[in-house]
Amino acid sequence: MAAEFGIPFLGRIPIYQPIREGSDAGVPLMISEPESPSGQAFLAAAEQTAAQVSIASFNRPTIQLTVVK
């Protein structure tokens, strides 16, 4: 779908029951099982998201300033 829309793919999160259970209990997977494959997938997606935000911020056009005396 990302390719279809021409946007970067950020990652996939495997279906894992503790994600739902932790969400229901208010305990994020990154707190309860950060080293699990799903926890690592969330981390990778977050890193990709941060990278894309950084790239977009860097590429944003700047406003030219004119000195007025």
TIDREN-732027 format. One record per residue (C-alpha): residue in three letters; x, y, z. Coordinates in steps of 0.05 Angstrom, whole numbers, m for minus. Example, Ala and Ser with C-alpha at 12.3 -4.5 7.8 and 13.67 -1.06 7.14 Angstrom:
<nodes>
   residu       px       py       pz
      ALA      246      m90      156
      SER      273      m21      143
</nodes>
This chain:
<nodes>
   residu       px       py       pz
      MET        0        0        0
      ALA       58       47       15
      ALA       86       37      m55
      GLU       16       48      m84
      PHE       12      116      m50
      GLY       85      133      m64
      ILE      104      139        9
      PRO      159      104       50
      PHE      142       38       83
      LEU      154       46      158
      GLY      148      m26      181
      ARG      102      m82      200
      ILE       79     m105      268
      PRO       66     m179      277
      ILE       m1     m201      306
      TYR       15     m217      378
      GLN      m37     m226      434
      PRO        4     m190      488
      ILE       m2     m125      447
      ARG      m78     m126      455
      GLU      m75     m150      527
      GLY      m24      m97      546
      SER      m64      m43      511
      ASP     m127      m64      549
      ALA      m88      m62      615
      GLY      m53        4      599
      VAL       17      m29      596
      PRO       51      m16      529
      LEU       89      m75      498
      MET      152      m32      500
      ILE      147      m34      576
      SER      126     m106      586
      GLU      166     m141      530
      PRO      213      m93      495
      GLU      259     m149      470
      SER      203     m190      439
      PRO      198     m193      363
      SER      136     m148      366
      GLY      172      m99      412
      GLN      230      m96      364
      ALA      182      m85      306
      PHE      150      m26      342
      LEU      220        2      355
      ALA      240       m6      282
      ALA      176       28      258
      ALA      188       86      307
      GLU      259       94      282
      GLN      234       95      210
      THR      181      146      228
      ALA      232      191      262
      ALA      278      186      202
      GLN      223      205      154
      VAL      202      264      198
      SER      275      287      199
      ILE      280      281      123
      ALA      215      319      113
      SER      237      374      161
      PHE      305      381      126
      ASN      274      384       57
      ARG      221      435       76
      PRO      228      499       37
      THR      252      559       75
      ILE      223      629       73
      GLN      271      680       45
      LEU      280      739       92
      THR      291      810       68
      VAL      329      859      111
      VAL      288      923      119
      LYS      324      986      142
</nodes>
